[in-house]
Amino acid sequence: MNVNRLLGIFIASTLLIWILIFALSPQPKYQKINNIKIEDEKIFFNVDDQSKQVVLDTFVDVNSDINPYYPRFKSHQLEIEDMGLNLKVNFSTQGLISLKTSSQDQAIEIVRRRIDEVGTNEPNILKRGNNRILVELPGLDDPMRVKSLLGKTANLTFRFVTNNENDSFGVEKLKYEDGLEEATVSKRIIISGDNLLDAQPQMDTQNNQTVVSFSLDRVGAKRFGKATSTGIGKQLAIVLDGKIISAPVIRDTIASGSGQISGGFTFQSATDLALLLRSGALPAPLNIIEERTVGPDLGQDSINAGMIALAIGFLLVIIFMFVKYRVFGLITNLTLIINLFILLGILTLFEATLTLPGIAGIILTVGMAVDANVLIFERIKEELKDEKNNILAFDSGYIKSRTAIIDANITTLLAAIILFFMGSGPIKGFSVTLGIGIFTTLFSVYFIARLFTSIYVSKNRNKEKLI
């Protein structure tokens, strides 16, 4: 993640705001700051001799409201230096680290929102160092679209087009998205992407074109209504990442807090723009510095290794159950196969990508299904010691083991839910497979396996050593 641009903007704006806090303070001793200028991401300003010491003491105060102190590093966020005629303020090393860390955390969250909106399976988004983000996306069909979404800052602003070069807020020339035309727009921001509540792609039936409809929060709706009421007849430029998407002429007051963005979109591009606006703007542009694509051959090797492990584990379970419980073990093995097909069928309905964490969840499901059957069969053995009626012993075994089995599966389900909400990427895939496997296991044990065992017990009700 490239944070140089962010640092320049943030340092200048933040320091300027804090200096203005001094200048606009109602206390007389803070009203003599002047000649504020910004050079090389540092702020210089002058104060009279009476105020200089007050300013210096405020900046180095451990309990300062405008210059946070980090007890862990024994350092303030800002450093101030007396240059004689003026004072110089800049971020300290720890201040820069804190800024980079918070920006990276914010960027990771926004990247995660964008990836989740695309609908990829088991994304893995991790922090690497203090200026890099690792994004792993298994089963990706359109990597160019994802790279385009991640590469856009999505900084949306609404500003008036003006011909007045002496605008009090300043002006700048921006090009349209096609790069052929440009317009002079005011630097005064009417509303920004922060004021958006929602954005969705829609078809404009009047013009038969795809647009992005948006709704604003209360503050944004109030500002937008005031700007459109006083700016009737003016062009309102819709600026995204420094380029003008469109600049419609305001015909009437828009007080509803909603509107449309048009710009010759295809439905796919309108969908992507709405996605970017909903997820929020990145704190700094993201540059792709390395890209690796794991081909299907390498991915298939991993899947094959996982499937071999599943087959070996499944085979060992089948052998153990048959040796240990004979006919009941054979019924268990048949139930396990049915359980496995049900689980895979449900995962197919969800269009889940088969990954190694998913295979691990399937293997664990097989183990839990066997565990439930073992508890039931051992309980039936205990009941047969005191009960001569095989059918009653069979029924008591299922009933009395139910509490232990349900308790074990509920605790495992709770763990899967926590993993799903607290984890990310492969962890979520594992938890989803495990959670679904718990329900299929309970269904197969208490409906399918019990049906088969009840048929066998009914036909052999008088047989000794039933199990």
MOWOJO-V7485 format. One record per backbone hydrogen bond with DSSP energy under -0.5 kcal/mol. CO is the residue of the C=O (numbers start at 0). NH is the residue of the N-H. E is the energy in kcal/mol with one decimal. If there is no record, write none. Layout:
CO NH E
CO NH E
This chain:
0 2 -0.7
2 6 -2.9
3 7 -2.2
4 8 -2.3
5 9 -3.3
6 10 -2.9
7 11 -1.8
8 12 -2.6
9 13 -2.9
10 14 -2.3
11 15 -2.0
12 16 -2.2
13 17 -2.3
14 18 -2.4
15 19 -2.3
16 20 -1.6
17 21 -1.3
18 22 -2.2
19 23 -2.8
20 24 -0.5
21 24 -1.0
26 29 -2.0
27 30 -1.7
31 47 -0.5
33 45 -3.1
36 43 -3.0
38 41 -1.1
41 38 -2.5
42 88 -2.5
43 36 -2.5
44 86 -3.1
45 33 -2.3
47 50 -0.6
47 51 -1.7
48 52 -0.7
50 54 -2.4
51 55 -2.5
52 56 -2.7
53 57 -2.1
54 58 -2.0
55 59 -1.6
56 60 -0.7
60 63 -1.6
67 76 -2.1
68 70 -0.8
69 72 -0.7
69 73 -1.4
69 74 -1.4
74 69 -3.3
76 91 -2.5
78 89 -2.1
80 82 -0.8
80 87 -2.5
82 84 -1.2
85 82 -2.5
86 44 -1.8
87 80 -2.4
88 42 -2.4
89 78 -3.4
91 95 -2.3
92 96 -2.2
93 97 -2.5
94 98 -2.2
95 99 -2.8
96 100 -2.7
97 101 -2.5
98 102 -2.2
99 103 -2.5
100 104 -2.5
101 105 -2.2
102 106 -2.5
103 107 -2.5
104 108 -1.8
105 109 -2.0
106 110 -2.8
107 111 -2.3
108 112 -1.9
109 113 -2.3
110 114 -2.6
111 115 -2.5
112 116 -2.0
113 117 -1.4
114 118 -1.1
114 119 -1.1
120 137 -0.6
122 124 -0.5
123 125 -0.5
123 135 -2.8
125 133 -2.9
127 130 -0.7
127 131 -1.0
131 127 -2.6
132 134 -0.5
133 125 -2.7
135 123 -2.7
136 139 -0.7
137 120 -0.6
141 145 -1.4
142 146 -2.5
143 147 -2.1
144 148 -2.3
145 149 -2.4
146 150 -1.7
147 151 -0.6
148 151 -0.6
152 281 -2.3
153 155 -1.0
154 240 -2.1
155 192 -1.8
156 158 -0.5
156 238 -2.8
157 189 -2.8
157 190 -0.7
158 236 -3.2
159 185 -2.7
162 164 -0.9
163 166 -1.1
166 169 -1.4
169 186 -2.8
171 173 -0.5
171 184 -2.7
173 182 -2.7
174 243 -2.4
175 178 -1.7
180 175 -2.7
182 173 -2.7
182 184 -0.6
183 161 -2.4
184 171 -2.2
187 189 -0.6
190 157 -2.3
191 194 -1.8
192 195 -1.5
194 216 -2.5
197 214 -2.0
199 212 -2.5
201 203 -0.5
201 210 -3.0
202 204 -0.9
203 207 -1.8
203 208 -1.1
208 203 -3.2
209 264 -0.7
210 201 -2.9
210 212 -0.6
211 260 -2.4
212 199 -2.5
213 258 -2.1
214 196 -3.1
214 197 -1.2
216 220 -2.9
217 221 -1.9
218 222 -2.3
219 223 -2.8
220 224 -2.4
221 225 -2.1
222 226 -2.6
223 227 -2.4
224 228 -1.7
225 229 -1.7
226 230 -1.1
230 233 -2.3
233 249 -2.9
234 160 -2.7
234 236 -0.7
235 247 -0.6
236 158 -2.6
236 238 -0.7
237 244 -3.0
237 245 -0.8
238 156 -2.5
239 242 -1.3
242 239 -3.0
242 244 -0.6
243 176 -1.9
245 237 -3.0
247 235 -2.7
248 250 -0.5
249 232 -2.9
252 254 -0.7
256 215 -3.5
258 213 -2.6
259 261 -0.5
260 211 -2.4
264 209 -0.7
265 269 -2.5
266 270 -2.2
267 271 -2.3
268 272 -2.4
269 273 -2.4
270 274 -2.1
271 275 -2.4
272 276 -2.4
273 277 -2.3
274 278 -2.1
275 279 -1.2
284 1 -1.1
286 288 -0.8
291 293 -0.5
292 294 -0.8
294 298 -2.3
295 299 -2.6
296 300 -1.9
297 301 -1.6
298 302 -2.2
299 303 -3.0
300 304 -2.3
301 305 -2.2
302 306 -2.8
303 307 -2.5
304 308 -2.1
305 309 -2.4
306 310 -2.7
307 311 -2.7
308 312 -2.5
309 313 -2.7
310 314 -2.6
311 315 -2.4
312 316 -2.1
313 317 -2.3
314 318 -2.4
315 319 -2.4
316 320 -2.7
317 321 -2.1
318 322 -2.4
319 323 -2.5
320 324 -2.6
321 325 -1.7
324 327 -1.6
325 329 -2.2
326 330 -2.4
327 331 -2.3
328 332 -2.5
329 333 -2.2
330 334 -2.4
331 335 -2.6
332 336 -1.9
333 337 -2.1
334 338 -3.0
335 339 -2.4
336 340 -2.1
337 341 -2.5
338 342 -2.4
339 343 -2.4
340 344 -2.2
341 345 -2.3
342 346 -2.3
343 347 -2.0
344 348 -1.9
345 349 -1.6
346 351 -2.4
347 350 -1.3
352 354 -0.8
354 358 -2.3
355 359 -2.4
356 360 -2.0
357 361 -1.8
358 362 -2.5
359 363 -2.3
360 364 -1.9
361 365 -2.1
362 366 -2.0
363 367 -2.3
364 368 -2.4
365 369 -2.1
366 370 -2.1
367 371 -2.0
368 372 -1.8
369 373 -2.6
370 374 -2.2
371 375 -1.9
372 376 -2.7
373 377 -2.5
374 378 -1.7
375 379 -2.3
376 380 -2.0
377 381 -1.8
378 382 -2.1
379 383 -2.1
380 384 -0.7
381 384 -0.7
381 385 -0.6
382 385 -0.9
382 386 -2.3
385 387 -0.5
387 389 -0.7
388 392 -2.3
389 393 -2.5
390 394 -2.5
391 395 -2.9
392 396 -2.2
393 397 -1.6
394 398 -2.1
395 399 -2.9
396 400 -1.2
397 401 -0.6
398 401 -0.8
400 404 -2.0
401 405 -2.8
402 406 -2.5
403 407 -2.1
404 408 -2.2
405 409 -2.6
406 410 -2.2
407 411 -1.7
408 412 -2.4
409 413 -2.6
410 414 -1.9
411 415 -2.2
412 416 -2.5
413 417 -2.4
414 418 -2.4
415 419 -2.1
416 420 -2.1
417 421 -2.7
418 422 -2.1
423 426 -1.7
424 427 -0.5
424 428 -1.8
425 429 -2.4
426 430 -2.3
427 431 -2.6
428 432 -2.1
429 433 -2.5
430 434 -2.8
431 435 -2.5
432 436 -2.3
433 437 -1.7
434 438 -1.4
435 439 -2.2
436 440 -2.1
437 441 -2.2
438 442 -2.2
439 443 -2.5
440 444 -2.6
441 445 -2.3
442 446 -1.5
442 447 -1.0
443 448 -3.5
444 449 -0.8
446 450 -1.2
447 451 -2.1
448 452 -2.8
449 453 -2.4
450 454 -1.8
451 455 -2.0
452 456 -2.8
453 457 -2.3
454 458 -1.6
455 459 -0.9
457 460 -0.8
459 462 -1.2
460 389 -0.8
